[in-house]
Amino acid sequence: MNSIIVLAASGILSMFVGVFRFKRLALPLMILACAAALALILFNGLGDYSMFMNKMLLFDKFSIGFSAVMITMPMLVFVVCRYYYRKYIEHLSDIYALFLFSLVGGILIVSFQNLVMLFLGIEILSIPLYVLAASNRRNLLSNEAGLKYYLLGSFASCFLLLGITFVYGTAQSFDMDVIAAYVSENSGNLPGLFIAGCVLMMGAFIFKISAVPFHFWAPDVYHGSPTVITAFMATVVKTAAFGAFIRFIDHTILLQTGIWQEAVSLIAALTMIVGNVMALYQTNFKRLLGYSGVANAGYVLIAVATLQENSYVFVLYYMAGYSLATIIAFAIYSVIKEQTSIDSIEGLKGLFANNRLLTSTLAIAMLSLAGIPPLAGFFGKYAVFANAVNSGNVWLVVIAILTSLAGVYYYMRVMVNTLQSNNQVEKVVISNNYRLLLLVSIFLLLALGVLPQLFFDMV
């Protein structure tokens, strides 16, 4: 809880920094706030506020692990923000504040122990993102992205609320422990209204993780939103949504495997197929990463469909590797687009000639997303696939391997274009801070791949 207080207070302070024209202090403040919140989580400085919260939040190993990953990623995104918004620094402190408020919502939904807190967390997570997606008022694509995300997100919230109503109407409580006890007492004989409520809530989670059939918003919103906002949505928001989804399943319908396992398995298969097939036809780099995010949501759903005691560790590891690679890709795209106006995959031809650092880091990110050893993307997929095989879902793993081959093709297509010598992209100038960001991200990505057991032991 102390970490939530630090982040929320820092977000409010960031807005006052903007009012009193100390905007250059905003970035150090945000990074220090995230570092302090991360330290409080890792060193068990959570604080005992249970008497005030009435057990509406639960800070266990599960929520601590997801929160730590979510807090780490914005620290990298903030550095990209400083460059991305350098010409519009008057709004930067407000943008930082919205990031932190959204991050607070993410921590709440991976720690919820009460359905009321789940709804509040999702709204706190989402509302700042509606604003951020449309924050580039001069760009029609950004306006469209914000409107589309707001409308579809509102519909998803309606499904969530209706589902919570049905669950409360049958279980007579918002508390997850009471709901879990109700499921155990009525095992095999759950009312249809309770099942309908769970299905509606699952629909809301599927929207948030951009899985089929509620995935159509993701490529459009990713493409139109400012790149730093897209990086945040593709990493922090998706990690938070998966954490909340797993906690919901674990406390409600885990015992009723016939209700959720087959449905989630089917959604996982369709998401992998649709995401990878659609990515093959993309020419815009941001839309490619959008459909890549859809495909990767399908791979993570394999672990959700085969949920066991420690499956969340594999999900967390996968999301950490995916998030690092995605932030690297978006950071490189951002600086290239800003200086050369290139936003297509074909436009990257000859990038290596004058931009070797950018090309090398982009190649490592693409290799990790493709699942090539010894990078984190490979071990993430291996852990998820091995867990599924041990659970008997071999058919899901077969589909995952086949679709991964398609993924290798479109990720390699990006690399091949950057290495072609018949064209040259002009020199892209990056600051020392930006260069440090790329090197730190690559180091973390390699460390996750080379030392996966260290991550598992920490979690």
Contacts in CASP RR format, 6 or more apart in sequence:
PFRMAT RR
TARGET T0000
AUTHOR 0000-0000-0000
METHOD contacts of the structure
MODEL  1
MNSIIVLAASGILSMFVGVFRFKRLALPLMILACAAALALILFNGLGDYS
MFMNKMLLFDKFSIGFSAVMITMPMLVFVVCRYYYRKYIEHLSDIYALFL
FSLVGGILIVSFQNLVMLFLGIEILSIPLYVLAASNRRNLLSNEAGLKYY
LLGSFASCFLLLGITFVYGTAQSFDMDVIAAYVSENSGNLPGLFIAGCVL
MMGAFIFKISAVPFHFWAPDVYHGSPTVITAFMATVVKTAAFGAFIRFID
HTILLQTGIWQEAVSLIAALTMIVGNVMALYQTNFKRLLGYSGVANAGYV
LIAVATLQENSYVFVLYYMAGYSLATIIAFAIYSVIKEQTSIDSIEGLKG
LFANNRLLTSTLAIAMLSLAGIPPLAGFFGKYAVFANAVNSGNVWLVVIA
ILTSLAGVYYYMRVMVNTLQSNNQVEKVVISNNYRLLLLVSIFLLLALGV
LPQLFFDMV
1 46 0 8 1.000
1 47 0 8 1.000
1 49 0 8 1.000
1 53 0 8 1.000
1 57 0 8 1.000
1 59 0 8 1.000
2 37 0 8 1.000
2 40 0 8 1.000
2 45 0 8 1.000
2 46 0 8 1.000
2 47 0 8 1.000
3 36 0 8 1.000
3 37 0 8 1.000
3 38 0 8 1.000
3 40 0 8 1.000
3 41 0 8 1.000
3 46 0 8 1.000
3 67 0 8 1.000
3 71 0 8 1.000
3 107 0 8 1.000
4 37 0 8 1.000
4 104 0 8 1.000
4 107 0 8 1.000
4 108 0 8 1.000
6 33 0 8 1.000
6 36 0 8 1.000
6 37 0 8 1.000
6 40 0 8 1.000
7 33 0 8 1.000
7 34 0 8 1.000
7 37 0 8 1.000
7 71 0 8 1.000
7 100 0 8 1.000
7 103 0 8 1.000
7 104 0 8 1.000
7 107 0 8 1.000
8 100 0 8 1.000
8 101 0 8 1.000
8 104 0 8 1.000
10 29 0 8 1.000
10 30 0 8 1.000
10 32 0 8 1.000
10 33 0 8 1.000
10 100 0 8 1.000
11 30 0 8 1.000
11 33 0 8 1.000
11 96 0 8 1.000
11 97 0 8 1.000
11 100 0 8 1.000
11 101 0 8 1.000
12 97 0 8 1.000
13 29 0 8 1.000
14 26 0 8 1.000
14 29 0 8 1.000
14 30 0 8 1.000
14 93 0 8 1.000
14 94 0 8 1.000
14 96 0 8 1.000
14 97 0 8 1.000
14 100 0 8 1.000
15 93 0 8 1.000
15 94 0 8 1.000
15 97 0 8 1.000
17 23 0 8 1.000
17 25 0 8 1.000
17 26 0 8 1.000
17 29 0 8 1.000
17 93 0 8 1.000
18 26 0 8 1.000
18 93 0 8 1.000
18 94 0 8 1.000
23 89 0 8 1.000
23 90 0 8 1.000
23 92 0 8 1.000
23 93 0 8 1.000
24 89 0 8 1.000
26 92 0 8 1.000
26 93 0 8 1.000
26 96 0 8 1.000
27 78 0 8 1.000
27 79 0 8 1.000
27 81 0 8 1.000
27 82 0 8 1.000
27 92 0 8 1.000
27 96 0 8 1.000
29 96 0 8 1.000
30 74 0 8 1.000
30 78 0 8 1.000
30 96 0 8 1.000
30 99 0 8 1.000
30 100 0 8 1.000
31 75 0 8 1.000
31 78 0 8 1.000
33 100 0 8 1.000
34 71 0 8 1.000
34 72 0 8 1.000
34 74 0 8 1.000
34 75 0 8 1.000
34 78 0 8 1.000
35 75 0 8 1.000
37 71 0 8 1.000
38 68 0 8 1.000
38 71 0 8 1.000
38 72 0 8 1.000
40 46 0 8 1.000
41 64 0 8 1.000
41 65 0 8 1.000
41 67 0 8 1.000
41 68 0 8 1.000
41 71 0 8 1.000
42 68 0 8 1.000
46 59 0 8 1.000
46 64 0 8 1.000
54 114 0 8 1.000
55 113 0 8 1.000
55 114 0 8 1.000
55 175 0 8 1.000
56 112 0 8 1.000
56 113 0 8 1.000
56 114 0 8 1.000
56 116 0 8 1.000
56 117 0 8 1.000
57 108 0 8 1.000
57 111 0 8 1.000
57 112 0 8 1.000
57 113 0 8 1.000
57 114 0 8 1.000
57 117 0 8 1.000
58 111 0 8 1.000
58 112 0 8 1.000
58 113 0 8 1.000
59 111 0 8 1.000
61 459 0 8 1.000
62 110 0 8 1.000
62 243 0 8 1.000
62 246 0 8 1.000
62 247 0 8 1.000
62 312 0 8 1.000
63 107 0 8 1.000
63 110 0 8 1.000
63 111 0 8 1.000
63 247 0 8 1.000
65 316 0 8 1.000
65 459 0 8 1.000
66 110 0 8 1.000
66 239 0 8 1.000
66 240 0 8 1.000
66 243 0 8 1.000
66 312 0 8 1.000
66 316 0 8 1.000
67 107 0 8 1.000
67 110 0 8 1.000
67 111 0 8 1.000
69 239 0 8 1.000
69 316 0 8 1.000
69 319 0 8 1.000
69 320 0 8 1.000
69 323 0 8 1.000
70 103 0 8 1.000
70 106 0 8 1.000
70 107 0 8 1.000
70 110 0 8 1.000
70 236 0 8 1.000
70 239 0 8 1.000
70 240 0 8 1.000
71 103 0 8 1.000
71 107 0 8 1.000
73 232 0 8 1.000
73 235 0 8 1.000
73 236 0 8 1.000
73 239 0 8 1.000
73 323 0 8 1.000
73 324 0 8 1.000
73 327 0 8 1.000
74 99 0 8 1.000
74 100 0 8 1.000
74 103 0 8 1.000
74 232 0 8 1.000
74 236 0 8 1.000
76 324 0 8 1.000
76 327 0 8 1.000
76 331 0 8 1.000
76 437 0 8 1.000
76 440 0 8 1.000
76 441 0 8 1.000
77 99 0 8 1.000
77 228 0 8 1.000
77 231 0 8 1.000
77 232 0 8 1.000
77 235 0 8 1.000
77 236 0 8 1.000
77 327 0 8 1.000
78 96 0 8 1.000
78 99 0 8 1.000
79 433 0 8 1.000
79 434 0 8 1.000
79 436 0 8 1.000
79 437 0 8 1.000
80 227 0 8 1.000
80 228 0 8 1.000
80 231 0 8 1.000
80 327 0 8 1.000
80 330 0 8 1.000
80 331 0 8 1.000
80 334 0 8 1.000
80 434 0 8 1.000
80 437 0 8 1.000
81 92 0 8 1.000
81 95 0 8 1.000
81 96 0 8 1.000
81 99 0 8 1.000
81 228 0 8 1.000
82 92 0 8 1.000
82 433 0 8 1.000
83 334 0 8 1.000
83 335 0 8 1.000
83 431 0 8 1.000
83 433 0 8 1.000
83 434 0 8 1.000
84 226 0 8 1.000
84 227 0 8 1.000
84 228 0 8 1.000
84 334 0 8 1.000
84 338 0 8 1.000
85 91 0 8 1.000
85 92 0 8 1.000
85 95 0 8 1.000
85 228 0 8 1.000
91 135 0 8 1.000
95 132 0 8 1.000
95 135 0 8 1.000
98 128 0 8 1.000
98 129 0 8 1.000
98 131 0 8 1.000
98 132 0 8 1.000
99 128 0 8 1.000
99 132 0 8 1.000
99 232 0 8 1.000
101 124 0 8 1.000
101 128 0 8 1.000
102 124 0 8 1.000
102 125 0 8 1.000
102 126 0 8 1.000
102 128 0 8 1.000
102 129 0 8 1.000
102 132 0 8 1.000
102 232 0 8 1.000
102 236 0 8 1.000
102 237 0 8 1.000
103 236 0 8 1.000
104 124 0 8 1.000
105 121 0 8 1.000
105 122 0 8 1.000
105 124 0 8 1.000
105 125 0 8 1.000
105 240 0 8 1.000
106 121 0 8 1.000
106 124 0 8 1.000
106 125 0 8 1.000
106 236 0 8 1.000
106 237 0 8 1.000
106 240 0 8 1.000
106 244 0 8 1.000
107 240 0 8 1.000
108 117 0 8 1.000
108 120 0 8 1.000
108 121 0 8 1.000
108 124 0 8 1.000
108 125 0 8 1.000
109 118 0 8 1.000
109 121 0 8 1.000
109 122 0 8 1.000
109 125 0 8 1.000
109 240 0 8 1.000
109 241 0 8 1.000
109 243 0 8 1.000
109 244 0 8 1.000
110 240 0 8 1.000
110 243 0 8 1.000
110 244 0 8 1.000
110 247 0 8 1.000
111 117 0 8 1.000
112 118 0 8 1.000
112 121 0 8 1.000
112 176 0 8 1.000
112 244 0 8 1.000
112 247 0 8 1.000
113 175 0 8 1.000
113 176 0 8 1.000
113 177 0 8 1.000
114 174 0 8 1.000
114 175 0 8 1.000
114 176 0 8 1.000
115 164 0 8 1.000
115 167 0 8 1.000
115 168 0 8 1.000
115 174 0 8 1.000
115 176 0 8 1.000
115 179 0 8 1.000
116 174 0 8 1.000
118 160 0 8 1.000
118 164 0 8 1.000
118 244 0 8 1.000
118 248 0 8 1.000
119 157 0 8 1.000
119 160 0 8 1.000
119 161 0 8 1.000
119 164 0 8 1.000
122 157 0 8 1.000
122 160 0 8 1.000
122 204 0 8 1.000
122 208 0 8 1.000
122 244 0 8 1.000
123 157 0 8 1.000
125 237 0 8 1.000
125 240 0 8 1.000
126 153 0 8 1.000
126 157 0 8 1.000
129 149 0 8 1.000
129 229 0 8 1.000
129 232 0 8 1.000
129 233 0 8 1.000
129 237 0 8 1.000
130 146 0 8 1.000
130 149 0 8 1.000
130 150 0 8 1.000
130 153 0 8 1.000
132 225 0 8 1.000
132 226 0 8 1.000
132 229 0 8 1.000
132 232 0 8 1.000
133 142 0 8 1.000
133 145 0 8 1.000
133 146 0 8 1.000
133 149 0 8 1.000
133 150 0 8 1.000
133 221 0 8 1.000
133 224 0 8 1.000
133 225 0 8 1.000
133 226 0 8 1.000
133 229 0 8 1.000
133 233 0 8 1.000
134 142 0 8 1.000
134 143 0 8 1.000
134 145 0 8 1.000
134 146 0 8 1.000
134 147 0 8 1.000
134 150 0 8 1.000
134 225 0 8 1.000
135 142 0 8 1.000
135 226 0 8 1.000
135 229 0 8 1.000
136 142 0 8 1.000
136 225 0 8 1.000
136 226 0 8 1.000
137 143 0 8 1.000
139 224 0 8 1.000
141 223 0 8 1.000
141 224 0 8 1.000
142 224 0 8 1.000
142 225 0 8 1.000
142 226 0 8 1.000
144 220 0 8 1.000
144 224 0 8 1.000
145 220 0 8 1.000
145 221 0 8 1.000
145 222 0 8 1.000
145 223 0 8 1.000
145 224 0 8 1.000
145 225 0 8 1.000
146 221 0 8 1.000
146 225 0 8 1.000
148 217 0 8 1.000
148 220 0 8 1.000
148 221 0 8 1.000
149 217 0 8 1.000
149 221 0 8 1.000
149 225 0 8 1.000
152 207 0 8 1.000
152 214 0 8 1.000
152 217 0 8 1.000
153 207 0 8 1.000
153 217 0 8 1.000
156 203 0 8 1.000
156 204 0 8 1.000
156 207 0 8 1.000
156 208 0 8 1.000
156 214 0 8 1.000
157 204 0 8 1.000
159 200 0 8 1.000
159 201 0 8 1.000
159 203 0 8 1.000
159 204 0 8 1.000
159 207 0 8 1.000
160 200 0 8 1.000
160 201 0 8 1.000
160 204 0 8 1.000
162 197 0 8 1.000
162 200 0 8 1.000
163 196 0 8 1.000
163 197 0 8 1.000
163 198 0 8 1.000
163 200 0 8 1.000
163 201 0 8 1.000
164 174 0 8 1.000
164 197 0 8 1.000
164 201 0 8 1.000
165 197 0 8 1.000
166 193 0 8 1.000
166 194 0 8 1.000
166 196 0 8 1.000
166 197 0 8 1.000
166 200 0 8 1.000
167 179 0 8 1.000
167 194 0 8 1.000
167 197 0 8 1.000
167 198 0 8 1.000
167 201 0 8 1.000
167 252 0 8 1.000
168 174 0 8 1.000
169 193 0 8 1.000
170 182 0 8 1.000
170 190 0 8 1.000
170 191 0 8 1.000
170 193 0 8 1.000
170 194 0 8 1.000
171 178 0 8 1.000
171 179 0 8 1.000
171 182 0 8 1.000
171 194 0 8 1.000
172 178 0 8 1.000
172 182 0 8 1.000
173 179 0 8 1.000
173 182 0 8 1.000
176 247 0 8 1.000
176 251 0 8 1.000
176 252 0 8 1.000
177 251 0 8 1.000
179 251 0 8 1.000
179 252 0 8 1.000
180 251 0 8 1.000
180 252 0 8 1.000
183 190 0 8 1.000
183 252 0 8 1.000
183 253 0 8 1.000
183 255 0 8 1.000
183 256 0 8 1.000
184 255 0 8 1.000
187 255 0 8 1.000
187 256 0 8 1.000
188 256 0 8 1.000
190 256 0 8 1.000
190 259 0 8 1.000
195 253 0 8 1.000
195 259 0 8 1.000
198 252 0 8 1.000
198 253 0 8 1.000
198 259 0 8 1.000
198 260 0 8 1.000
199 263 0 8 1.000
201 248 0 8 1.000
202 245 0 8 1.000
202 248 0 8 1.000
202 260 0 8 1.000
202 263 0 8 1.000
202 264 0 8 1.000
203 214 0 8 1.000
205 241 0 8 1.000
205 244 0 8 1.000
205 245 0 8 1.000
205 248 0 8 1.000
206 213 0 8 1.000
206 214 0 8 1.000
206 267 0 8 1.000
207 214 0 8 1.000
207 217 0 8 1.000
208 237 0 8 1.000
208 238 0 8 1.000
208 240 0 8 1.000
208 241 0 8 1.000
208 244 0 8 1.000
208 245 0 8 1.000
209 238 0 8 1.000
209 241 0 8 1.000
209 242 0 8 1.000
209 245 0 8 1.000
209 297 0 8 1.000
209 300 0 8 1.000
209 301 0 8 1.000
210 217 0 8 1.000
210 218 0 8 1.000
210 238 0 8 1.000
210 290 0 8 1.000
210 293 0 8 1.000
210 294 0 8 1.000
210 297 0 8 1.000
211 267 0 8 1.000
211 268 0 8 1.000
211 271 0 8 1.000
211 294 0 8 1.000
211 297 0 8 1.000
211 298 0 8 1.000
211 301 0 8 1.000
212 267 0 8 1.000
212 270 0 8 1.000
212 271 0 8 1.000
212 274 0 8 1.000
212 275 0 8 1.000
212 294 0 8 1.000
213 270 0 8 1.000
215 271 0 8 1.000
215 274 0 8 1.000
215 275 0 8 1.000
215 294 0 8 1.000
215 297 0 8 1.000
218 290 0 8 1.000
218 291 0 8 1.000
218 293 0 8 1.000
218 294 0 8 1.000
219 278 0 8 1.000
219 282 0 8 1.000
219 287 0 8 1.000
219 290 0 8 1.000
219 291 0 8 1.000
219 294 0 8 1.000
221 230 0 8 1.000
221 233 0 8 1.000
222 230 0 8 1.000
222 233 0 8 1.000
222 234 0 8 1.000
222 286 0 8 1.000
222 287 0 8 1.000
222 289 0 8 1.000
222 290 0 8 1.000
223 230 0 8 1.000
223 284 0 8 1.000
223 286 0 8 1.000
223 287 0 8 1.000
223 290 0 8 1.000
224 230 0 8 1.000
224 286 0 8 1.000
225 233 0 8 1.000
227 286 0 8 1.000
227 330 0 8 1.000
227 333 0 8 1.000
227 334 0 8 1.000
227 337 0 8 1.000
228 330 0 8 1.000
228 334 0 8 1.000
230 286 0 8 1.000
230 289 0 8 1.000
230 330 0 8 1.000
231 326 0 8 1.000
231 327 0 8 1.000
231 330 0 8 1.000
231 331 0 8 1.000
234 289 0 8 1.000
234 290 0 8 1.000
234 293 0 8 1.000
234 323 0 8 1.000
234 326 0 8 1.000
234 330 0 8 1.000
235 319 0 8 1.000
235 322 0 8 1.000
235 323 0 8 1.000
235 326 0 8 1.000
235 327 0 8 1.000
236 323 0 8 1.000
238 293 0 8 1.000
238 297 0 8 1.000
238 319 0 8 1.000
238 323 0 8 1.000
239 316 0 8 1.000
239 319 0 8 1.000
239 323 0 8 1.000
242 300 0 8 1.000
242 304 0 8 1.000
242 315 0 8 1.000
242 319 0 8 1.000
243 312 0 8 1.000
243 315 0 8 1.000
245 304 0 8 1.000
246 304 0 8 1.000
246 307 0 8 1.000
246 311 0 8 1.000
246 312 0 8 1.000
246 315 0 8 1.000
249 260 0 8 1.000
249 304 0 8 1.000
249 307 0 8 1.000
250 307 0 8 1.000
253 259 0 8 1.000
253 260 0 8 1.000
254 260 0 8 1.000
254 307 0 8 1.000
261 305 0 8 1.000
264 301 0 8 1.000
264 304 0 8 1.000
264 305 0 8 1.000
265 302 0 8 1.000
265 305 0 8 1.000
265 393 0 8 1.000
265 396 0 8 1.000
267 298 0 8 1.000
267 301 0 8 1.000
268 298 0 8 1.000
268 299 0 8 1.000
268 301 0 8 1.000
268 302 0 8 1.000
268 304 0 8 1.000
268 305 0 8 1.000
268 396 0 8 1.000
269 396 0 8 1.000
269 399 0 8 1.000
271 294 0 8 1.000
271 295 0 8 1.000
271 297 0 8 1.000
271 298 0 8 1.000
271 301 0 8 1.000
272 295 0 8 1.000
272 298 0 8 1.000
272 299 0 8 1.000
272 399 0 8 1.000
272 400 0 8 1.000
272 403 0 8 1.000
273 399 0 8 1.000
273 403 0 8 1.000
274 294 0 8 1.000
275 291 0 8 1.000
275 292 0 8 1.000
275 293 0 8 1.000
275 294 0 8 1.000
275 295 0 8 1.000
275 403 0 8 1.000
276 291 0 8 1.000
276 295 0 8 1.000
276 403 0 8 1.000
276 404 0 8 1.000
276 406 0 8 1.000
276 407 0 8 1.000
276 410 0 8 1.000
277 406 0 8 1.000
278 291 0 8 1.000
278 294 0 8 1.000
279 288 0 8 1.000
279 290 0 8 1.000
279 291 0 8 1.000
279 292 0 8 1.000
279 294 0 8 1.000
279 295 0 8 1.000
279 406 0 8 1.000
279 407 0 8 1.000
279 410 0 8 1.000
280 406 0 8 1.000
280 407 0 8 1.000
280 409 0 8 1.000
280 410 0 8 1.000
282 288 0 8 1.000
282 291 0 8 1.000
282 345 0 8 1.000
282 410 0 8 1.000
283 344 0 8 1.000
283 345 0 8 1.000
283 346 0 8 1.000
284 343 0 8 1.000
284 344 0 8 1.000
284 345 0 8 1.000
285 333 0 8 1.000
285 343 0 8 1.000
285 344 0 8 1.000
285 345 0 8 1.000
285 348 0 8 1.000
285 414 0 8 1.000
286 330 0 8 1.000
286 333 0 8 1.000
286 343 0 8 1.000
288 345 0 8 1.000
288 410 0 8 1.000
288 414 0 8 1.000
289 326 0 8 1.000
289 329 0 8 1.000
289 330 0 8 1.000
289 333 0 8 1.000
292 326 0 8 1.000
292 369 0 8 1.000
292 407 0 8 1.000
292 410 0 8 1.000
292 411 0 8 1.000
293 322 0 8 1.000
293 326 0 8 1.000
295 403 0 8 1.000
295 407 0 8 1.000
296 318 0 8 1.000
296 322 0 8 1.000
296 369 0 8 1.000
299 318 0 8 1.000
299 381 0 8 1.000
299 384 0 8 1.000
299 400 0 8 1.000
299 404 0 8 1.000
300 315 0 8 1.000
300 318 0 8 1.000
300 319 0 8 1.000
300 384 0 8 1.000
302 384 0 8 1.000
302 385 0 8 1.000
302 387 0 8 1.000
302 388 0 8 1.000
302 393 0 8 1.000
302 396 0 8 1.000
302 397 0 8 1.000
302 400 0 8 1.000
303 311 0 8 1.000
303 314 0 8 1.000
303 315 0 8 1.000
303 318 0 8 1.000
303 384 0 8 1.000
303 387 0 8 1.000
303 388 0 8 1.000
304 311 0 8 1.000
304 315 0 8 1.000
305 388 0 8 1.000
305 393 0 8 1.000
305 396 0 8 1.000
306 387 0 8 1.000
306 388 0 8 1.000
306 390 0 8 1.000
306 391 0 8 1.000
306 392 0 8 1.000
306 393 0 8 1.000
306 396 0 8 1.000
308 387 0 8 1.000
308 391 0 8 1.000
311 387 0 8 1.000
313 456 0 8 1.000
313 459 0 8 1.000
314 380 0 8 1.000
314 383 0 8 1.000
314 384 0 8 1.000
314 387 0 8 1.000
315 384 0 8 1.000
316 459 0 8 1.000
317 376 0 8 1.000
317 379 0 8 1.000
317 380 0 8 1.000
317 383 0 8 1.000
317 448 0 8 1.000
317 452 0 8 1.000
317 455 0 8 1.000
317 456 0 8 1.000
317 459 0 8 1.000
318 377 0 8 1.000
318 380 0 8 1.000
318 381 0 8 1.000
318 383 0 8 1.000
318 384 0 8 1.000
320 376 0 8 1.000
320 448 0 8 1.000
320 455 0 8 1.000
321 368 0 8 1.000
321 376 0 8 1.000
321 377 0 8 1.000
321 380 0 8 1.000
321 445 0 8 1.000
321 448 0 8 1.000
322 369 0 8 1.000
322 377 0 8 1.000
324 365 0 8 1.000
324 368 0 8 1.000
324 376 0 8 1.000
324 441 0 8 1.000
324 444 0 8 1.000
324 445 0 8 1.000
324 448 0 8 1.000
325 364 0 8 1.000
325 365 0 8 1.000
325 366 0 8 1.000
325 368 0 8 1.000
325 369 0 8 1.000
325 375 0 8 1.000
325 376 0 8 1.000
325 377 0 8 1.000
325 445 0 8 1.000
326 365 0 8 1.000
326 369 0 8 1.000
327 441 0 8 1.000
328 361 0 8 1.000
328 362 0 8 1.000
328 364 0 8 1.000
328 365 0 8 1.000
328 438 0 8 1.000
328 441 0 8 1.000
328 442 0 8 1.000
328 445 0 8 1.000
329 362 0 8 1.000
329 365 0 8 1.000
329 366 0 8 1.000
329 369 0 8 1.000
331 434 0 8 1.000
331 437 0 8 1.000
331 438 0 8 1.000
331 441 0 8 1.000
332 358 0 8 1.000
332 361 0 8 1.000
332 362 0 8 1.000
332 365 0 8 1.000
332 438 0 8 1.000
333 343 0 8 1.000
335 358 0 8 1.000
335 428 0 8 1.000
335 430 0 8 1.000
335 434 0 8 1.000
336 342 0 8 1.000
336 348 0 8 1.000
336 351 0 8 1.000
336 355 0 8 1.000
336 358 0 8 1.000
336 425 0 8 1.000
336 428 0 8 1.000
337 343 0 8 1.000
339 426 0 8 1.000
339 428 0 8 1.000
339 429 0 8 1.000
340 425 0 8 1.000
340 426 0 8 1.000
340 428 0 8 1.000
342 348 0 8 1.000
342 425 0 8 1.000
345 413 0 8 1.000
345 414 0 8 1.000
345 417 0 8 1.000
346 417 0 8 1.000
347 417 0 8 1.000
347 423 0 8 1.000
347 425 0 8 1.000
348 414 0 8 1.000
348 417 0 8 1.000
348 418 0 8 1.000
348 425 0 8 1.000
349 417 0 8 1.000
349 418 0 8 1.000
349 420 0 8 1.000
349 422 0 8 1.000
349 423 0 8 1.000
349 425 0 8 1.000
350 417 0 8 1.000
350 418 0 8 1.000
350 419 0 8 1.000
350 420 0 8 1.000
350 421 0 8 1.000
350 422 0 8 1.000
350 423 0 8 1.000
350 424 0 8 1.000
350 425 0 8 1.000
351 358 0 8 1.000
351 359 0 8 1.000
351 362 0 8 1.000
351 417 0 8 1.000
351 418 0 8 1.000
351 425 0 8 1.000
352 359 0 8 1.000
352 418 0 8 1.000
352 419 0 8 1.000
353 421 0 8 1.000
353 424 0 8 1.000
353 425 0 8 1.000
354 424 0 8 1.000
354 425 0 8 1.000
354 426 0 8 1.000
354 427 0 8 1.000
354 428 0 8 1.000
355 425 0 8 1.000
355 427 0 8 1.000
355 428 0 8 1.000
357 430 0 8 1.000
357 435 0 8 1.000
357 438 0 8 1.000
358 428 0 8 1.000
358 430 0 8 1.000
358 438 0 8 1.000
359 418 0 8 1.000
359 419 0 8 1.000
361 438 0 8 1.000
361 439 0 8 1.000
361 441 0 8 1.000
361 442 0 8 1.000
362 414 0 8 1.000
362 415 0 8 1.000
362 418 0 8 1.000
363 415 0 8 1.000
363 418 0 8 1.000
364 375 0 8 1.000
364 442 0 8 1.000
364 445 0 8 1.000
364 446 0 8 1.000
365 445 0 8 1.000
366 411 0 8 1.000
366 412 0 8 1.000
366 414 0 8 1.000
366 415 0 8 1.000
367 375 0 8 1.000
367 411 0 8 1.000
367 415 0 8 1.000
368 375 0 8 1.000
368 376 0 8 1.000
368 377 0 8 1.000
368 378 0 8 1.000
368 445 0 8 1.000
369 377 0 8 1.000
369 411 0 8 1.000
370 404 0 8 1.000
370 407 0 8 1.000
370 408 0 8 1.000
370 411 0 8 1.000
370 412 0 8 1.000
371 377 0 8 1.000
371 378 0 8 1.000
371 381 0 8 1.000
371 404 0 8 1.000
371 408 0 8 1.000
372 378 0 8 1.000
372 408 0 8 1.000
373 379 0 8 1.000
374 446 0 8 1.000
374 449 0 8 1.000
374 450 0 8 1.000
375 445 0 8 1.000
375 446 0 8 1.000
375 448 0 8 1.000
375 449 0 8 1.000
376 445 0 8 1.000
376 446 0 8 1.000
376 448 0 8 1.000
376 449 0 8 1.000
376 452 0 8 1.000
377 449 0 8 1.000
378 449 0 8 1.000
379 448 0 8 1.000
379 449 0 8 1.000
379 452 0 8 1.000
380 452 0 8 1.000
381 400 0 8 1.000
381 404 0 8 1.000
383 452 0 8 1.000
384 400 0 8 1.000
385 397 0 8 1.000
385 400 0 8 1.000
385 401 0 8 1.000
388 394 0 8 1.000
388 396 0 8 1.000
388 397 0 8 1.000
388 400 0 8 1.000
389 397 0 8 1.000
430 438 0 8 1.000
447 454 0 8 1.000
448 455 0 8 1.000
END
